[in-house]
Amino acid sequence: MRYLATIIIVLVLALFLCPATSTVFNTPAHAAYAGDRTTTEKETEQDTDLSEYETKKLVRSKHERKVERRTNWIEGLEGDKARIYELYGYPSGKYREEVMGTVVERWVYPEHGVTFKFKGKKLTR
């Protein structure tokens, strides 16, 4: 069974990565990967018309995923959380817990000696 799976994987890789198959499928050798789709001229024209904020960014590394999660988190802040973030920056410690059906979040800033407690988007202390 193990050998059968290995043979199937090798055949699939040979089919998609071999330059000879790319001429049969009428695709360039670099575009013959699984999951990729070939683009038409209309799609490439539309992609050039998009501004830099509307284009999708391809995240490839662990660091880029971390940065992307942090920027999405920052953009999603509202109310008191956004105000505290603007004043103090990213918290050194974030603790999130559910207490009696409500989410309580604590942001700790040890360099300032301050801890903020939020219920939802509102600052409680």
Salt bridges, closest charged atoms under 4 A:
GLU43 OE2 - ARG37 NH1 3.48
GLU78 OE1 - LYS121 NZ 2.63
ASP80 OD1 - ARG83 NH2 3.73
GLU97 OE2 - ARG106 NH1 2.70
GLU105 OE1 - LYS81 NZ 2.81
GLU105 OE1 - ARG96 NH1 3.55
